[in-house]
């Protein structure tokens, strides 16, 4: 592996921030259904239409669901969903407007100036509520659809790469474990 040229720029960043954590998660031997549910949950919560809240939603879900989810998978999926979140805010807003029969919120520079200067009117607050309503209605469908799509994907990854099973190399059986090394250091 040392022979491979080092990646630079976006490739190196993607490898370090997404690929390596994903491989680490797979190598821990979690069940494909648990990984699929965790990833679907992380993405679903990750597209919540209020920017900056998704981390706290994921932490709350992890706390409530406990061992039913794989926490690193939820957080990684949340991280990956961030660009999608930004693009879906308008979709949730328009869907919420459709559900309530409310007026179209104008996405103009004047509306942006009102938001940035803190002159939030009831129109802006209503649009946020409508975007939340759109997300609340669509979230179960997003979660279910992602789960259905991701179960076979994670099943294939676990089977293909053998990450679902603990593989111990025969050459490394004679090496002491980390715990044994730490005990020897402590006792010395």
C-alpha positions as CSV (number, residue, x, y, z in Angstrom):
1,X,0.0,0.0,0.0
2,X,2.9,2.3,0.5
3,X,3.5,2.2,-3.2
4,X,0.2,3.9,-4.0
5,X,0.5,7.6,-4.7
6,X,-0.9,9.8,-2.0
7,X,-4.2,11.4,-2.8
8,X,-4.5,15.1,-2.5
9,X,-7.2,17.6,-2.2
10,X,-10.8,16.4,-2.2
11,X,-9.9,12.8,-2.7
12,X,-7.8,12.7,0.4
13,X,-10.5,14.5,2.4
14,X,-13.2,12.1,1.2
15,X,-11.0,9.1,2.1
16,X,-10.1,10.4,5.5
17,X,-13.6,11.8,6.5
18,X,-15.9,9.2,4.9
19,X,-14.2,6.1,3.5
20,X,-12.0,5.3,6.4
21,X,-14.7,5.7,9.1
22,X,-17.1,3.7,6.9
23,X,-14.6,0.8,6.6
24,X,-13.9,1.0,10.4
25,X,-17.6,0.7,11.1
26,X,-18.0,-2.3,8.8
27,X,-14.9,-4.0,10.3
28,X,-16.5,-4.0,13.7
29,X,-18.9,-6.7,12.6
30,X,-22.4,-5.1,13.0
31,X,-25.4,-6.7,11.5
32,X,-26.4,-5.4,8.1
33,X,-30.0,-4.6,9.2
34,X,-28.6,-2.6,12.2
35,X,-26.2,-0.7,9.8
36,X,-29.0,-0.1,7.3
37,X,-31.4,1.3,9.9
38,X,-28.7,3.4,11.5
39,X,-27.6,4.9,8.1
40,X,-31.3,5.5,7.1
41,X,-31.9,7.2,10.5
42,X,-28.8,9.3,10.2
43,X,-29.7,10.5,6.7
44,X,-33.4,11.1,7.6
45,X,-32.4,13.2,10.6
46,X,-29.6,14.7,8.6
47,X,-32.0,16.3,6.2
48,X,-34.0,18.1,8.9
49,X,-34.8,21.5,7.5
50,X,-33.2,23.6,10.2
51,X,-29.4,23.8,9.7
52,X,-27.3,23.1,12.8
53,X,-29.9,21.0,14.6
54,X,-29.2,17.6,13.0
55,X,-26.3,16.7,15.3
56,X,-28.5,17.2,18.4
57,X,-31.4,15.2,16.8
58,X,-29.0,12.3,16.0
59,X,-27.6,12.4,19.6
60,X,-31.2,12.3,21.0
61,X,-32.1,9.4,18.7
62,X,-29.0,7.5,19.7
63,X,-29.8,8.1,23.4
64,X,-33.4,7.0,23.0
65,X,-32.8,4.0,20.8
66,X,-29.6,2.9,22.6
67,X,-28.2,-0.4,21.3
68,X,-30.8,-0.7,18.5
69,X,-28.7,1.6,16.4
70,X,-25.0,1.9,15.6
71,X,-24.1,5.3,16.8
72,X,-21.0,5.9,14.5
73,X,-23.1,4.9,11.5
74,X,-25.9,7.4,12.5
75,X,-23.3,10.2,12.9
76,X,-21.5,9.4,9.7
77,X,-24.7,9.3,7.7
78,X,-25.7,12.6,9.3
79,X,-22.4,14.1,8.2
80,X,-22.8,12.7,4.6
81,X,-26.4,14.1,4.4
82,X,-25.4,17.7,5.1
83,X,-25.2,18.8,1.4
84,X,-28.5,17.0,0.8
85,X,-30.0,18.8,3.7
86,X,-29.3,22.2,2.2
87,X,-30.8,21.3,-1.1
88,X,-34.0,19.7,0.4
89,X,-34.9,22.7,2.6
90,X,-36.8,24.3,-0.3
91,X,-38.5,20.9,-1.1
92,X,-39.7,20.6,2.5
93,X,-40.9,24.2,2.5
94,X,-42.9,23.8,-0.8
95,X,-44.4,20.5,0.4
96,X,-45.4,22.1,3.7
97,X,-47.0,25.0,1.8
98,X,-48.8,22.5,-0.3
99,X,-50.1,20.6,2.8
100,X,-51.3,23.7,4.5
101,X,-52.5,25.5,1.4
102,X,-50.4,28.5,2.5
103,X,-49.0,31.2,0.4
104,X,-45.7,30.7,-1.4
105,X,-42.8,32.1,0.6
106,X,-40.8,34.3,-1.8
107,X,-37.2,33.2,-2.1
108,X,-35.9,36.6,-2.9
109,X,-33.0,38.7,-1.8
110,X,-35.4,40.9,0.2
111,X,-36.6,37.9,2.2
112,X,-32.9,36.9,2.8
113,X,-32.1,40.4,4.0
114,X,-35.0,40.1,6.5
115,X,-33.7,36.8,7.8
116,X,-30.1,38.0,8.1
117,X,-30.9,41.3,9.8
118,X,-33.2,39.7,12.3
119,X,-36.4,41.3,11.1
120,X,-38.2,37.9,11.0
121,X,-41.8,38.5,10.2
122,X,-44.6,36.0,10.8
123,X,-44.3,35.1,7.1
124,X,-40.7,33.8,7.7
125,X,-41.7,32.0,10.9
126,X,-44.7,30.4,9.1
127,X,-42.4,29.2,6.3
128,X,-40.1,27.6,8.9
129,X,-43.1,25.8,10.5
130,X,-44.3,24.7,7.0
131,X,-40.8,23.3,6.2
132,X,-40.9,21.4,9.5
133,X,-44.3,20.1,8.7
134,X,-43.1,18.9,5.2
135,X,-40.2,17.1,6.8
136,X,-42.4,15.5,9.5
137,X,-44.7,14.1,6.9
138,X,-42.0,12.9,4.6
139,X,-39.5,11.6,7.2
140,X,-41.2,8.2,7.8
141,X,-41.2,7.6,4.0
142,X,-37.6,8.7,3.6
143,X,-36.6,6.4,6.5
144,X,-38.5,3.4,5.2
145,X,-37.3,3.8,1.6
146,X,-33.7,4.2,2.6
147,X,-33.9,1.2,4.9
148,X,-35.3,-1.0,2.1
149,X,-32.6,0.2,-0.2
150,X,-29.7,0.0,2.3
151,X,-30.4,-3.5,3.8
152,X,-29.3,-5.3,0.6
153,X,-26.4,-2.9,0.2
154,X,-25.0,-3.6,3.7
155,X,-25.8,-7.3,3.4
156,X,-23.7,-7.4,0.2
157,X,-20.9,-5.4,1.8
158,X,-20.8,-7.6,4.9
159,X,-20.8,-10.8,2.8
160,X,-18.4,-9.6,0.1
161,X,-15.8,-8.2,2.4
162,X,-16.3,-10.5,5.3
163,X,-16.5,-7.6,7.7
164,X,-19.3,-9.3,9.6
165,X,-17.0,-11.8,11.1
166,X,-14.0,-11.5,13.4
167,X,-11.0,-12.6,11.4
168,X,-8.0,-13.4,13.4
169,X,-4.8,-14.0,11.6
170,X,-2.9,-17.2,12.7
171,X,0.4,-15.3,12.7
172,X,-0.9,-12.7,15.1
173,X,-2.3,-15.2,17.7
174,X,1.0,-15.2,19.6
175,X,1.1,-11.4,19.9
176,X,-0.2,-10.0,23.1
177,X,-3.4,-8.0,23.0
178,X,-3.6,-4.3,23.8
179,X,-5.0,-5.1,27.3
180,X,-2.1,-7.5,28.0
181,X,0.5,-4.9,27.0
182,X,-1.2,-2.2,29.2
183,X,-1.2,-4.6,32.2
184,X,2.4,-5.4,31.7
185,X,3.3,-1.7,31.5
186,X,1.2,-0.9,34.6
187,X,2.8,-3.8,36.6
188,X,6.4,-2.9,35.5
